[in-house]
Structures are given as C-alpha cells and as structure tokens.
Amino acid sequence: DYIFIVLSVPALKILDDLGIRYSIIYPDTSMLDVIIERSKKRGNNDAMVRLLRDNLSNHTEIDLMKNILKCDSYIYMKGDDYIENLVERGDIWKTV
C-alpha cells in the first residue's frame, strides 16, 4: 500500500520510529524555475516562494533529510514532471 504525505521532517521521523518504509519525491535542482512558477500560480506568498527557492538552491532541506532520516530511496523529479507523471510511468513503484 502507498500513501502520499507532506514533506515534513518531523512526520517522516515518526515513520522512521515506527519502522515504516518510505521514499521521498523531491524536485531536481534543474526544476527550480518551474517549481517557483507553480508556487506563484498556486497563490503562495512571498515568504513561501523564498523558502522554496532557498531550499532548492542550496540543498539545505534534502541534505538535512539525507543526514537524519532512514528513507528507502529518493526520487528526483526532472523537467516539468508532476508526481502524477511519476505514478503513471511507474517510476515510483520501481524504487521501493
């Protein structure tokens, strides 16, 4: 079975503590402009857009996750991918 949850280190740490296996889907740094544009179109405020830009530009968030979490795999979205594209192609299911 699979569920999709928000990318939150505290939530993922709980999965670790419970022994639940998971993968993280994260945008490749090449998607920075695409992600920022999508965020603006969704109506996110300037603070959220800055946070996204900072996290994707300097790898802070993903590096933190790699250092403290017990994730099975990291799946990097590229180009103009959406999670639904990864599901339709079967990319998610191949990594778990």
Backbone as a ProteinNet text record, in pm:
[ID]
protein_1_A
[PRIMARY]
DYIFIVLSVPALKILDDLGIRYSIIYPDTSMLDVIIERSKKRGNNDAMVRLLRDNLSNHTEIDLMKNILKCDSYIYMKGDDYIENLVERGDIWKTV
[TERTIARY]
84.3	0	88.4	36.3	109.9	22.1	85	17.8	112.2	56.4	136.3	111.1	220.3	207.7	295.5	270.6	350.5	495.3	587.2	729.1	761.6	768.9	790.8	886.1	1001.2	1099.2	1039	964.5	905.5	811.8	729.8	638.3	715.8	819.2	898.7	978.5	1019.6	1089.5	996.6	869.5	772.1	764	762.2	763.1	887.5	1002.7	1126.2	1109.6	1058.6	1042.9	948	849.6	752.7	799.8	914.4	967.1	893.4	827.7	753.7	847.1	852.2	938	872.8	956	904.4	1011.3	965.9	1052.8	1016.7	1111.3	1088.2	1095.9	994.3	993.2	1030.1	1133.5	1186	1225.3	1200.7	1237.8	1389.4	1440.1	1580.1	1606	1727.6	1758.8	1734.5	1734.8	1707.6	1563.1	1477	1336	1307.8	1409.8	1390.6	1291.8	1314.6	1226.3	1083.8	1070.2	937.7	863.3	931.2	869.2	829	915.7	884.2	760.8	754.8	640.1	511.6	517.8	399.8	353.7	449.4	417.3	344.1	391.9	326.8	186.6	170	38.3	-61.9	-12.2	-100	-136	-72.8	-105	-21.6	91.3	176.8	232.7	249.2	300.2	451.5	505.3	647.4	738.4	698.6	780.3	793.1	682.8	685.8	770.7	758.1	837.5	986.4	1022.2	1162.7	1212.6	1129.6	1167.4	1193.3	1103.8	1123.5	1252.3	1272.7	1393.4	1519.5	1519.7	1636	1661.8	1556.3	1572.6	1620.5	1566.5	1604.9	1739.8	1775.9	1901.4	2023.3	2011	2130.7	2122.9	2021.6	2008.3	1991.4	1962.1	1951.6	1853.7	1732.9	1628.1	1661.3	1700.8	1728.7	1852.8	1953.9	2073.3	2039.5	1953.9	1909	1838.7	1748.6	1674.9	1769.3	1864.1	1957.6	2041.8	2068.2	2151.9	2077.8	1946.1	1877.2	1765.8	1725.8	1613.1	1659.4	1572.8	1602.6	1520.9	1521.6	1444	1498.5	1407.8	1449	1509.8	1450.7	1501.8	1456	1532.2	1498.5	1469.2	1354.9	1313.3	1313.8	1395.8	1406.6	1324.3	1231.5	1152.7	1241.3	1222.1	1301.9	1212.3	1265.6	1190.2	1067.1	952.5	827.7	738.3	801.1	728.4	635.6	532.1	444.1	445.5	408.1	404.5	315.8	204	113.9	183	278.2	353	438.4	500	583.4	499.1	379.7	288.5	246.5	204.5	157.9	267.4	391.4	502.8	551.6	512.2	556.9	691.7	744.4	875.8	879	768.8	764.8	773	699.3	688.5	815.9	901.5	1026.3	1130.5	1116	1221.8	1200.7	1080	1052	1083.2
-118.2	0	124.1	231.4	356.4	471	568.3	692.6	806.5	921.9	1040.3	1138.3	1186.7	1282.9	1403.4	1510.4	1631.1	1601.3	1668.5	1650.5	1727.6	1656.3	1716	1626.3	1680.8	1600.1	1539.4	1615.3	1552.9	1436.4	1452.2	1344	1222.7	1245.5	1134.1	1066.1	1142.2	1084.4	988.3	1021.5	931.2	800.8	810	688.1	604.8	670.3	600	527.1	599.2	542	423.3	424.4	314.9	202	221.6	119.4	111.6	220.2	222.6	266.4	188	219.3	327.8	413.8	520.5	569.8	637.9	705.1	852.8	935.6	1079	1121.6	1194.9	1252.6	1399	1440.8	1575.3	1631.4	1759.6	1816.1	1829.3	1791.3	1812.6	1962.9	2004.3	2146.7	2211.7	2133.4	2187.5	2236	2198.7	2238	2366	2432.9	2549.1	2649.7	2693.7	2795	2742.6	2615.8	2555.3	2550.2	2507.4	2495.6	2633.2	2732.5	2868	2920.4	2900.3	2946.6	2875.6	2744.3	2670.2	2722.8	2751.4	2801.8	2935.2	3023.1	3153.1	3136.7	3046.8	3024.2	2969.8	2893	2840.4	2946.9	3063.7	3172.6	3175.6	3103.6	3107.7	3248.2	3287	3421	3428.3	3549.3	3571.7	3492.5	3479.2	3405.4	3258	3198.5	3059	3044.4	3137.2	3132.7	3143.5	3231	3244	3115.1	3054.8	2929.6	2820.3	2807.7	2709.3	2737	2862.5	2898.9	2865.1	2900.2	2872.2	2722	2646.3	2501.8	2432.3	2473.1	2409.2	2458.4	2580.6	2637.1	2581.5	2559.9	2521.3	2382.6	2305.4	2165.9	2151.7	2259.8	2255.3	2148.8	2151.2	2060.1	1914.7	1887	1748.7	1695.4	1779.4	1735.6	1700.5	1781	1751.9	1616.9	1594.1	1468	1349.3	1362.7	1252.1	1220.6	1321	1301.7	1241.7	1263.7	1219.2	1118	1096.1	1005.7	871.7	771.6	635.7	604	694.7	682.2	568.8	489.6	381.6	434.1	539.6	593.6	737.5	807.7	943.9	942.5	994.9	1000.8	1148.1	1182.8	1322.9	1349.3	1444.7	1486.8	1575.7	1565.2	1645.5	1707	1805.9	1870.1	1938.6	1905.5	1965.2	1859.3	1758	1648.6	1695.6	1618.5	1625.7	1485.7	1474.4	1343.1	1247.8	1298.2	1210.1	1150.4	1223.8	1168.1	1050.2	1063.7	955.5	831.4	852	741.3	673.5	753.9	698.3	618.1	665.4	595.6	476.4	469.9	361.3	386	508.5	540	525.1	555.4	547.2	402.3	317	179.3	100.4	140.5	70.1	90	194.1	229.7	176.5	134.2	90.5	-57.7
0	0	0	-55.2	-63.2	-18	49.5	83.7	46.6	20.2	-6.9	105.7	167.9	277	246.3	318.2	302.6	342.5	276.5	306.2	433.3	543.8	675.5	752.4	791.2	863.7	990.7	1073.5	1193.1	1159.1	1054.5	1015.8	966	887.4	836.1	947.2	1046.4	1161.6	1235.9	1244.1	1307.3	1227.9	1094.7	1012.3	1042.9	1054.7	1090.9	1223.9	1322.4	1457.2	1457.9	1367.8	1358.8	1266.1	1202.6	1112.4	979.6	940.2	814.1	702.3	596.2	481	395.6	339.2	253.9	157.6	55.1	-40.3	-40	-75.6	-83.6	-229.7	-274	-408	-392	-464.8	-447.7	-583.4	-606.2	-736.6	-751.3	-867.1	-900.7	-904.8	-875.5	-875.1	-1011.1	-1117.3	-1251	-1264.1	-1169.8	-1172.9	-1094.2	-1045.7	-958.5	-1018.1	-1140.9	-1200.7	-1217.3	-1255.1	-1273.5	-1140	-1035.5	-903	-850.4	-869.7	-824.1	-898	-1027.8	-1106.8	-1063	-1040.3	-993.2	-858.1	-772	-639.4	-647.5	-732.5	-750	-807	-903.8	-963.9	-862	-763.6	-658.4	-556	-566.3	-474.8	-347.9	-345.5	-227.1	-208.4	-82.7	-53.5	-77	-70.6	-98.9	-4.8	121.6	218.3	177.4	132.7	88.9	-37	-128.8	-252	-218.4	-126.7	-84	-20.1	66	130.9	27.2	-69.9	-176.6	-253.3	-289.5	-364.6	-284.8	-156.7	-72	-60.7	-33.2	-14.9	-142	-255.8	-381.3	-432.2	-399.1	-448.7	-376.7	-248.2	-172.8	-109.3	-142	-96	55	126.1	272.1	319.1	266.1	311.5	279.4	156.3	116.9	188.3	209.3	282.3	426.5	488.2	624.4	629.5	534.4	531.7	513.4	423.6	398.6	521.6	604.7	722.9	841.5	850.9	972.6	950.3	825.9	800.9	746.6	757	709.8	585	491.9	369.1	282	221.8	131.5	3.3	-52.6	-178.2	-197.8	-277.5	-316.5	-465.8	-501.9	-641.7	-679.9	-777.2	-817.3	-941.9	-930.6	-1045.7	-1132.7	-1264	-1356.3	-1462	-1531.2	-1638.3	-1583.9	-1641.6	-1593.6	-1530.1	-1468.3	-1404.8	-1293.4	-1274.2	-1157.8	-1096.3	-969.9	-905.1	-984.4	-1035.4	-1110.5	-1233.7	-1295.3	-1407.7	-1363.1	-1246.9	-1194.7	-1166.2	-1113.4	-1084.8	-1215.1	-1313.2	-1440.5	-1511.2	-1506.3	-1570.9	-1489.6	-1363.1	-1277.2	-1212.2	-1224.4	-1167.5	-1016	-950.6	-804	-757.6	-821.3	-774.9	-798.7	-889.5	-917.9	-809.4	-727.7	-633.6	-493	-461.2	-324	-308.7
[MASK]
++++++++++++++++++++++++++++++++++++++++++++++++++++++++++++++++++++++++++++++++++++++++++++++++

